[in-house]
Amino acid sequence: MKICMPIIGKNPALENVLADDFYKANFYCVHDLEKGENELFSKSELMLRFGLDLRKGGAEDVVKAIISPNVRPMAFKILKDNDIKVFQPNGNEVDVNIRLFRDDLLHEHNIRTVEEPAGCGLTCSSCSSTTCK
């Protein structure tokens, strides 16, 4: 099983720090829980490898969970529609959150914990969220 996390950068000083927002991140860490290995991707590399719904490729390439401080309502819906769970981190260190995920100590995001639709910068006509006011 693989989990994906937005990270600050693709160098040793920044690859262990979670970015604030899944959608706005420029880099991502994909951790293989079985192998205990990380792969780092730019946003375009991630889309090429895994696709928009993170399920492209064989069964071993499917991302089953996201750990991110913030996730946009539309991204949350796409992920949930594709059976990808989205978890709230505890702190901003990638390795700590991987350990907490393994120990089943992270809480899942829900519609109340995702970023408010008004703050996502999208117009109502471009968003499929049903929570807009």
PyMOL commands that set and color helices and strands:
alter all, ss='L'
color gray80, all
select helices_A, chain A and resi 43-50+59-61+73-81+94-102+117-119+124-126
alter helices_A, ss='H'
color red, helices_A
select strands_A, chain A and resi 2-7+27-32+37-42+63-67+85-88+107-108
alter strands_A, ss='S'
color yellow, strands_A
deselect
rebuild
show_as cartoon
